[in-house]
């Protein structure tokens, strides 16, 4: 089975990351699932939600194994269960409502009180004035209402009188504005009972006791499992299973546990915390719907006493519980059958390496080398799909018929003609096969730079004054001024853009236009040269794209008054240019670049992915230069890859985000056909 393992990866030891999974835990759980025979894709959900959704859509998992805590807000633990529910992807663990409720300690206590489970008296304080005239008995426990992993709980969390209460509470409310739970402190010890659905005794496992063995802890007046013990002093905490409690107390805890699980609608796994008095009376404290699964966690020890003899059996039990709930059993007719797709890979392979010193060798400059093709294949394969090569040669249509693919990942440039980039998408549209990237009309328009400029101008985006000359005899408009930039009107990869492409007079213009029209058999685009900074911006998304932070192409030779991004710069490393991603821009310029990029994307009809090139004029205004809806994907080299990396999107994620919308279209098509 294909399993996406979503988690928040712990990047540091700050309190904000306290609930997140360490790299060791992620690797541990991934290994266990793979040993069970599953195909597993770990997905760190920290950061961009869009990135995560696209990774899931690209992978098309049968099941998501969820340990994601979310990052912000009172109901953060419900975020990914909500998204998975919306995407109709089965997942382990409780549903969004339950995850939201269990993170809120006060709401949980109110619910539990309805099933006659004893819990300490408490009040939720969100404003310091709410503590007046409380009827609680000291000592009192102060803890954040919507935090886990003992965040906000310290040796000072137990207060013994009104003065301590009113002194400590204001600072805590500033740090945790969503509320502090003030609860009567139960003198006794911490006992927890794990839950794994499907096990004996309604899934309620053996109670566990925490023992604090360190000298530092023993000197404390109140023995509580605080934040420092879960982090800095973890070596002073031991787990005792079974807990040292009477059979009567154990039965009470397990009976209470059943009621709690049923009342809250807990699914698959959880951990319920109690405080047990010296006379053996248990009080419910809180429940964790996303309990720790790190190696050595108490849940595994309790599971051993219930017949699950190893960590791998525990993880298998959790997965099987979710399989049963979502009716995913192997062999079941309702099991999802679209998780593994046949992805056609349409490309043009570069077999003639361009020589930067000889522009005459640029015939295949826009094609992709074997290393790039292998990198893309590897990224697609990592999402669990089969890759079928479909080189865009004249017999492409026949190959496509024979391949029987579900979706096509398209980077093909086409073979010949002014609108060559639209050839493969047009064929795919004819055969009703979903594919990545823009449709034929967009690819045709954007390859013709002059046509693209006319369209974005109508959309309200500035572009330098320009004209298309089909021969050296053509005249430029009278209102255009030198210097001017001259390049082929329908080429990519900076083909035909050479050091002499910036012309200062009519004689130079004539010479370059003659060269371009003769060499490329097409018109020459002539536009006024802009003296400002140059930027390129990546966009990812179907129709409402995410705009990645801009990259600046910095020209290092400050003595050159007309620097340009040439064909040579795109062929090999060159000390004449530096790529800065993200670019160092102020908020105003960033917004202007982002707005212009979105307008161009929409006006040109782009889809899934594109890269927009802009240059500032002498007044600092953003001007559109051109659009590339088939941007290069050479790892660590192509502009889009550098941009994505600067935005925290690695290569696999980048390919996945381009692929995801096409898979989404494929699923929609399949759904319509089956209705």
N, C-alpha and C positions, 0 to 999 in steps of 0.2 A: 504494500500500500504506500501511496505517496503522502508523506506527512510534512507539513510546514511547521517548524518549531519557532513560534514567535515569542520573543523575550525582550526585556530591556537589559542591555549589556552594561555592567557596572564599569565606569570609566575612572572613578576615583573613590576616595574614602569619605567623601562628604555625606552629610545627613540626607541630602537630596537623592543620593544614589544608594541609600542604605537598603532599600527593598529590592534592588536590581540583582540580577544574576551575574556572578563572576564568570570570567572566561572558562575557568576550570569546571564550573557547574554546567555551562552550556556544552562544553566538549563532553563532559560526563554523560549528560542526558542524550546528546546526539549519538554517542557511541552505543548506549543501551538500546536506543530505538533501531539503530542500524543492525545491531546484533540480533534483534528480533526479526530481521529480514525486511525492514521498511526502507524505502528511499526517502531520505530526510534532507530538507533544506532549512538550515537555521536562518532566521530573519530577525535582525535587531530592529525593533520598532521605535527606538529612540530617534527623535527628530521628525522628519517629514512624514505625515500620514499618507500623502500621495505616493511616496516612494514605496511604502509598505503595501498599499493596495495594489499597485502595479506589479510588485514582486509576487503577490499571491495570485493575481490574475494570470501572470505569465507562467507560474508553476502549476496552476490548476490542481491543488492538492485534493486528495480524498478526505483528508482530515487535518485540522490544525491542532497541534499540541500547544496549549496556551499557558504561559507563565507571565505574560506581560502585565506589568503593574500600572502602566500609564504614567504620565509625567506631571500633569497639573489638574487641579480641581478636586472637589469633594467626591465626585463620582468617577474618578479617573480609571478605576479598575473595571468599570463597565464599558469603557471606550471600545476596546477591541472585540469583546463579545457582541457589542452593538453592530460594529462594522461587519463582522463575520456573519451575523444574522442577516444583515442587509444584502450581503453578497451571496447568501445561501450556501455558505461553506460550513460543514459540520466542524465542531471543535470540542475539545475536552473542557471540563469545568462547568461552573454554573452560568446561568443566563445573565443578561445585562441588569435586569431588575435586582436579582439576588446579589450580584457583585456590588451594585450601588448601595444596597441596604447594608450589607455586611461591613463595608468600609466605614459606614456611619455608625459608630458605637451606640449613640443614643437611640437611633431608629431601631437598631437590632434589639436593644434592651426592651423597648416598648413592645416589640413584636413577641419577644420571648416571654414577657410577663403575662401574656394572654394564655399561655399553655401551662401556667402554674409551675414554672421553673424559677427557683429563687435566684435573685440577682441583687447586688447591693443597691441601696437607694442612691439616686444620683440626680443631678440637674445639669442641663446644657447651658453654658454661659457663653454668650457672644458679645456681651457688653458688661463692663465691670459693675454697673448699677444693678444688674440682674442677680447679684449675689446677696443683696440685702435681704434680711429677714429669712434666710434659708433655715430649713428645719433639719439639716443633716447633723449627724453626730461625729465629732472628731475622734480619731484622726481621719483626715480626708486625703484621697488620692487625686492628683491633678494630672490629666493627660489629654493630649490633642484628640478631638473627637473623630477626626478622619485621617489618621495616620496608622501605619503598621511598623513592624520591626522595632517596636519600643521607641520610635522617634519621639523626642520631647519628654521622655521619661528618664529622670535622673535620681540621684540620692536625695535631692530636695523636693521630689514630687509628692512626698507624704508630708502634709502639714498638720500641726498638732493644736493650733489655736487660731482665733480670728485674725490676729495680727499677722501671722505667717501667711494666712490665706490672702488677705487684702494686699500684702506686700508683694507676693510672688505672682499673683494672677495677672496684673496689668501687663507685665513684660511678656508673659506667655501669650496673652491675647494679641499683642503686637506681632509676635512671631507666628502665631497660628490664628489668624483672623476668622477662620471658618468655625471656630468655637473650641472651648475647652470643656471636657467632661469632668465635673467635680463629683466624686463618688466616695461613699463611705468605705474606708479601707478595712479590709478583712484581715485580721491577725491570723496567720496560718502559713500555708505554703502553696506554691503554684503546682497544679496538676493539669495536664492536657490530655485530651483523648482524640486521636486521629480517626478519620472516617475515609473508607474506600468502598465505594459502591460495589455490590455484588458479593461481598464477603459475608461470612457467617455473622450472626447477631446483628442483622440489618446494616452491616458495614461498619459498626462501631467497634474500633479496635481496643487493644489493651491500654489502660491509662498509663501515662508517663509522668515521672516526677523529675524536676530539675534540682540538682544538688549543687550548692555553691561551696566549693572547697577551699578557695583562696583565703589567706589570712586577711587580706584587705576587705573582702566581703563579709567575713565572719565578724568583723569589728563594727559593721553597720547595725544600727538599731532595728531597721526594717529590712527584711530579706525580700527584695523584689528583683525581678528579671528586667533590669533597666537597659538603656541603650549601650552603656559602656560594657556591660556583661555580654551583650550580643556582638560586640565589635572588638574593643581594645582588650577586654579581659575574658575573651571567649575560652581561654585555656583554664579558667577557674570555674567553669561550668561543666557538669557531667550529667548524663541522662541515666535515670534509673527506671528500668522496665522489667516487671511491673512496678508501679508506684507503691510505696509503703503506706497503704491504706487498708482499712478493713474491708471485708467482703460486702458488708452492708453499704459502705460508702462507694465502693466500686460499682455495685448494682445501681445505686442512685445515680451516679455519674453517667453510666451507660443508658439508663432509662431516660434521663434528661437529654442525653445526646440524641437519642432517637426522636424525641419530641422537637428538638431544635432543628435537626436536619429536615424533618417533615414540614415544620412551620415555615422555614425560610426557603424551602425548595432547592436545597443544596444538591448539586449533581457531581458525580464522579469522585471527588475528593475534597477534604477540608480538614481543619484542625480547630477543635473547640477548647477554649481555655477556661479553667475553673480555679477558684481559690478555695481551699479546704481548711476549715477551722481546726483547732486542736482537738475538738470533740468529734470531728469527722463529718461536719456539715458542709456540703459543697455549694458554692455560689457561682453561677455563670458570670463570666467576666466579658468575654468577646469571642468571636469566631473569625477564622481566616479562610476565605474561599480560595485563596491562592497560597497554600502552605509551602514552606521551603522544601525543595526536593534536592538540595545539595547533598553531596556524598556525606554520609554520617548523620543525616537528619533523623530526629526522633521518630518520624513517621515510619522509616524503614525498620527500626528496632521493634516498634509496636507490631508492624506487619508480620515480622518473623513469628510472633506469638500467636498469630492468627492463620498461619499456614503459608504465607508468602515468604519463602525462605531467602530471597535475595532481592536486591534493588531492581534487577531486570524483571522479576516477577511482579513487583509493585507497578512499574511503568506499564507493563503488559496489561495488568488489571485495569489501570486507568484508561488505557486505549480501548480495551474491550468493552468497558462500560459505555464509553462514548459511541463505539461502533453499534452497540445494542440500541442505544437511544435513537441514533440516526438511521438505524436499519442498514448498516453498511457491511454486514457479514459477507465474507468471500463466498461467491456463488449465488448470493441473493440477486434476484433480477432487478431489484431497485438500487443496487450498488451503482454509484456513478461510473460511467464508462467513458467519460471524456477527458480523464486526467492526463492520459498520455496521447499526444497529438503527433501527426506526421507534418513536420514543418518543412516546406519547400524553401530552399535558400537560393534566391535569384541574385546573380552577381556577374560581373565581368572580371576575369582574372588578368592581372597585369603580367605580361610575359616579356615586355620590352621595358627595361628600366630607363626612365628619362635621365638625360644628362643635363644638369643645370647650366652647363656652359654651352650647350647646343640645343636651342629651342626646337630645332627640326626633329628632335627625338620625342616630342611630347604627345604622340598619337594616343598612347595608352596611359597618359598621366592621371586621368580620372578613374582608371580601373584600380582594383585592389590586389595587393601582393598576397602571396600564400600565407604569410604570417598573420596578416589581418583577417583573412578568410578563416584560418584555423581558430583565431581568437573568437570570432563571432560564432563559429560552429560550437566551440567549447562552451560559450556562455549559454547558448540555446539548449545544448545538451544538459547543462547543469540544472535546468529547470525540469528535467525528466522527459524531454521530448526527443523523438527521432528526427534527425536532420537529413533531408534528401537534396543533394546538389542539383541545381537547375541553372547551369551557365547560360547567360542570355545571348546565345548564338542564333543564327537564322532558323534553326530547327527547334526553337524554344517551345513552341506550341505543342509539337509532338511529344517532347519530353514531359511536358506538363500533363498531358492526357495519360501517359503511361505511369507517371509517378503517383497519381491518386493521393494528393496531399490535402490536408485540412486547411492549412493556412500557409501563406508565403511571407517570408522575411525578405523584403526587397531592398537591395542596394545597387541594382543594375543601372548602368548609365546608358544602355542602348548601344546599337552598333553604328548607325549612321543617320544623318538627317537632322534638320533644325529642331525637331521635337522628339529626338531619340529617347529622352528620359521617360517619355510617356508610353513607349512601346510595350514594355512588360506589364505595367498596370492596366493598360487598355486590354491586353490579352486576358489578364486575370478577371477584369470586369466582364468580358465577353463570356468567360466560363463560370462566372459567379463564384469565384474563389476569394475569400477575404485575404487581405495582405496589409503589411505595415506601410505607413507613410501616406503621402498625399496621392490624390487621384490624378488621372492623366491630364486633365485640364490645368491643374495647378503646376504640374511638372513641366508642361509645355510653356505656360506663361512665364514661370520663373527662370527658365533657361534663356528666354529672350529678355535680357536685362532692360531694354528700353520699354518693352510692354509692361514689365513689372513696375517700373518707375511711374508709368502713367497711372497705373491702378492705385499705387500707394499714395500718389499725389492727390488723387480724388478722395482718398480716405483721410486726408488732412495731415500727411506726413511730408515734411520737407525733403527735397532731393536736389542735388546740384543741377543747374541748367544743363541740358544735354541735347544731343542730336545724333541721329544715325546716318552715317555716310556710307554709301555703297560703292563709291569710287573716289579717287583723289580729286575728281573734277567737281564733286558736290561742294556746296558752300555751307558754312555754318551760319546760324542766325546772327544777325548784327549785334544783338544784345549780349552775346557770350564773349567773355574776356579771357585772355591768357594769364597764367599757364593753364593748360588743359590736360586731362588724362584721357588716353586713347587705349581701347582694348577690344577684343572680339565681342560682338554683341551676344553670342550664344555659346559660350564656353565656360567651363568651370576649372577649379584647381589652379586659378591664376594663369591658365594657358594664355600666352600672348602678352602677358604683363611683364615687361622687361625694364631695365634701367632707363631706356630711352622712351618709355611710354608717356612720360610727362613732357609735353611739348610747349615751347615758349613763343612760337611764331608760326606763320602760315607755311613756311617752307618745311619746318620739322613736322608739322601736322600732315602735310601731303605725303612726306616720306613714310611715316608710320602707317597712315591709312592704306597706302599702296601695298605695304608689306603685309598687313593684316588681311586685306581683301584677297590678295594673291595666295597667301598661305592657307587661310581657313575657308575660303570660298563663301564668305558671308560678310555682312556689314560690320563697320567699326563703330563702336559706341564712343562718342566724344562728350566729355562732361567737364565742367569747370573744376579745377583742382581746388580742394579744400585744405586749408593750412592747419586745422585743429587736430586733436587727438583722435585715434582710431580705436573702435571697439567692435567686438563681435559678441552676440548674445545667443545662447541656446534656449530653446523652448521645448518642453515635453508635455504632451497631453493631446487628447483627441480633438476637441473643439475649443475648450477653455483651458489653455495650456498654463503650466507653471513656468514662469520666467526664471531661469537660472541667473545667478549673479553675473554681471558682465565681465568679459576678459578684455584687457587693453593690450594692443600691439604697440609696444614702446620702441621707437626708432632711436637707436643709440648714437648715431652720428648726428650730433646737434649742428654741425656745420652745413648739412644738406638742407636747403630750404624747401625741397619738394620730395620728402621721403615717401615711398610706397611699398606695399606688401607684394613682393614680386614672385614670379614662378620659382626662382632659385631659392627663396626663403622657405618654400613649401616642400622642397626636395630633400634638404639635409639641414643639420644644425648650422646655425649661422650667427656670428657674434654681432651682426648688424641689427638684430631685433631681439627683444625680450618679451616674454608672455607673462602678464601679471593677472592671475586669476585667484580670487576675485580682484577686480580692478579697484584702485584707490580713488573713489569718487565720493562727493558729498551727497547728502540725501536728495537734494533737488535734482541733480544730474541723474542719480540712480532712478528716480521716479520718471524722469523724462525719457530715459532710455527704455525702461520697462514699458511705459505707455506706448511709445513708438513701436516697440517690438510686437506688442499685442495687436495694435492696429494693423500692422503689416501682415501678421499671421492670419488675422481674420479676413482682411481685404483680399489676400491672395488665395484664400481657401485652403491653407495648410492644414495638415492633420498629423497627429502623433509626434512628429519631430521636425524641427527646422532650425536653421542658424541664420540670424540676421546680422548683416554688416552695416555699421554706421560710422560716420566721421563728423566731427564738429567743424563748423565754419569759423571764420575769424571773429564772429560774435559769440561763439560758444554754443550755437544752436545745433541740435541733433539733426543730421541729414542721413536719409536712407541711401545706401550704396547698392546692395543687392541682397537677394535671399537665396539660401541653399537648402532646399527641402530634402536633399539626399546628402547630408554632411558626412564627411569621412569618419570612420570608426577605427582608425589605427590606434591601438592602446598607447597611452602616454605621449602621443604625437599629434594626432588630429585635434583641431581646435575644439571640437565639441567634447572630446575626451578630457582635454585639459580643463575646460570649463566645468564639466561634471565633477571631476576630481576635486576641483577647488570648492565645489558646493557640497562635498561630502558624499557624492554618488559614485560608487566604484564601478568598474567596467561591467561586471555581471549585472549590477542593478540598472545600469544605463541600457544595456541590451534588453533586459527584462521590461523596462518601462516603455521602450519602443515597441516591443512585441505584445505587451498586455492589451492595448486597445484592439488590435487585430483579433486576438483570441476572444475578446469580449464580443466583437462583431460576429465571429464564427458561432459563438454560443447562442447569440440572439437569432442568427439565421437558422441554427439547428432547432431552436425552441419553436420558431414560427413554422418550420416544416413539420414538426411533430404535433402541432395543434390542429 
